[in-house]
Amino acid sequence: MWLVTPAQTADVNSIYEIEQENFSTPWSKLSFYEELKHHYSHLWVARDVSTQEIIGFICFWIIWDEMHILNIAVRKILQGKGIGSLLISKALNYAGSKGVKRVKLEVRASNQRAISLYKKFGFKKVGRRYRYYLDTGEDAILMELELKNS
Ligand SMILES: CC(C)(COP(=O)(O)OP(=O)(O)OC[C@H]1O[C@@H](n2cnc3c(N)ncnc32)[C@H](O)[C@@H]1OP(=O)(O)O)[C@@H](O)C(=O)NCCC(=O)NCCS
């Protein structure tokens, strides 16, 4: 069983490990500490209840009635088991309860797995930022979701 909770400072090392194993240009550890400081930023972790191990995280901002998903990742060996979906659905439920009307994100054009995950939750492709990712020159796909329950 998995549990999603707001991250604590002590969780940043595990979050950073997951970040490093998933991204070629990972966020720094400092950036995760920074996210914990901002009132508009939410850094949440998914934990395996039996081992207490952190197995995934999501970072999103809520500013007025808009949510922006900045980062999400799951331990590589545990991907494809529903943990990413759990993190997104908890974050979207929370956003709905806070009156958020629309959710935005950017994703690498090649990241089919993440794009499928977002589409599953109703996100639509609304634009493209050419050569947005400086490391590879890859385009970003902009995706948006209108939240109906707010
Ligand atoms: C994207 C990511 C967070 C998804 O988490 P996950 O726990 O693997 O996702 P889930 O198991 O909940 O699967 C959710 C959906 O993703 C898609 N998906 C999962 N595994 C997939 C695969 N191997 N191929 C294509 N799509 C896949 C499916 O749409 C799936 O829904 P379904 O199971 O109902 O068909 C995870 O793969 C990850 O950490 N990737 C690396 C980091 C990353 O790219 N983050 C996104 C940055 S924008």
PDBQT file of the ligand as one rigid body, heavy atoms in Angstrom, charges set to zero:
ROOT
HETATM    1  C1  LIG A 201       5.887   9.398 -15.835  1.00  0.00    +0.000 C 
HETATM    2  C2  LIG A 201       5.874   8.612 -14.511  1.00  0.00    +0.000 C 
HETATM    3  C3  LIG A 201       5.854   9.597 -13.356  1.00  0.00    +0.000 C 
HETATM    4  C4  LIG A 201       4.609   7.758 -14.465  1.00  0.00    +0.000 C 
HETATM    5  O1  LIG A 201       4.561   7.078 -13.227  1.00  0.00    +0.000 OA
HETATM    6  P1  LIG A 201       4.143   5.528 -13.181  1.00  0.00    +0.000 P 
HETATM    7  O2  LIG A 201       4.026   5.142 -11.759  1.00  0.00    +0.000 OA
HETATM    8  O3  LIG A 201       5.094   4.778 -14.017  1.00  0.00    +0.000 OA
HETATM    9  O4  LIG A 201       2.735   5.632 -13.897  1.00  0.00    +0.000 OA
HETATM   10  P2  LIG A 201       1.481   4.658 -13.713  1.00  0.00    +0.000 P 
HETATM   11  O5  LIG A 201       1.945   3.280 -13.395  1.00  0.00    +0.000 OA
HETATM   12  O6  LIG A 201       0.527   5.310 -12.791  1.00  0.00    +0.000 OA
HETATM   13  O7  LIG A 201       0.901   4.673 -15.181  1.00  0.00    +0.000 OA
HETATM   14  C5  LIG A 201       0.111   5.744 -15.553  1.00  0.00    +0.000 C 
HETATM   15  C6  LIG A 201      -0.072   5.754 -17.042  1.00  0.00    +0.000 C 
HETATM   16  O8  LIG A 201       1.171   5.991 -17.667  1.00  0.00    +0.000 OA
HETATM   17  C7  LIG A 201       1.167   5.305 -18.894  1.00  0.00    +0.000 C 
HETATM   18  N1  LIG A 201       2.231   4.301 -18.852  1.00  0.00    +0.000 N 
HETATM   19  C8  LIG A 201       2.711   3.615 -17.802  1.00  0.00    +0.000 A 
HETATM   20  N2  LIG A 201       3.692   2.782 -18.182  1.00  0.00    +0.000 NA
HETATM   21  C9  LIG A 201       3.839   2.989 -19.517  1.00  0.00    +0.000 A 
HETATM   22  C10 LIG A 201       4.696   2.461 -20.503  1.00  0.00    +0.000 A 
HETATM   23  N3  LIG A 201       5.602   1.531 -20.207  1.00  0.00    +0.000 N 
HETATM   24  N4  LIG A 201       4.572   2.908 -21.761  1.00  0.00    +0.000 NA
HETATM   25  C11 LIG A 201       3.658   3.874 -22.086  1.00  0.00    +0.000 A 
HETATM   26  N5  LIG A 201       2.807   4.405 -21.176  1.00  0.00    +0.000 NA
HETATM   27  C12 LIG A 201       2.900   3.960 -19.928  1.00  0.00    +0.000 A 
HETATM   28  C13 LIG A 201      -0.178   4.685 -19.070  1.00  0.00    +0.000 C 
HETATM   29  O9  LIG A 201      -1.059   5.611 -19.650  1.00  0.00    +0.000 OA
HETATM   30  C14 LIG A 201      -0.563   4.468 -17.643  1.00  0.00    +0.000 C 
HETATM   31  O10 LIG A 201      -1.928   4.361 -17.458  1.00  0.00    +0.000 OA
HETATM   32  P3  LIG A 201      -2.614   2.886 -17.449  1.00  0.00    +0.000 P 
HETATM   33  O11 LIG A 201      -1.804   2.033 -16.526  1.00  0.00    +0.000 OA
HETATM   34  O12 LIG A 201      -3.994   3.150 -16.938  1.00  0.00    +0.000 OA
HETATM   35  O13 LIG A 201      -2.534   2.440 -18.865  1.00  0.00    +0.000 OA
HETATM   36  C15 LIG A 201       7.093   7.660 -14.385  1.00  0.00    +0.000 C 
HETATM   37  O14 LIG A 201       7.123   6.805 -15.500  1.00  0.00    +0.000 OA
HETATM   38  C16 LIG A 201       8.416   8.371 -14.259  1.00  0.00    +0.000 C 
HETATM   39  O15 LIG A 201       8.890   8.616 -13.149  1.00  0.00    +0.000 OA
HETATM   40  N6  LIG A 201       9.065   8.679 -15.400  1.00  0.00    +0.000 N 
HETATM   41  C17 LIG A 201      10.350   9.360 -15.382  1.00  0.00    +0.000 C 
HETATM   42  C18 LIG A 201      10.212  10.791 -14.950  1.00  0.00    +0.000 C 
HETATM   43  C19 LIG A 201       9.333  11.579 -15.894  1.00  0.00    +0.000 C 
HETATM   44  O16 LIG A 201       9.420  11.441 -17.110  1.00  0.00    +0.000 OA
HETATM   45  N7  LIG A 201       8.491  12.452 -15.319  1.00  0.00    +0.000 N 
HETATM   46  C20 LIG A 201       7.574  13.289 -16.077  1.00  0.00    +0.000 C 
HETATM   47  C21 LIG A 201       8.193  14.596 -16.381  1.00  0.00    +0.000 C 
HETATM   48  S1  LIG A 201       7.064  15.645 -17.276  1.00  0.00    +0.000 SA
ENDROOT
TORSDOF 0
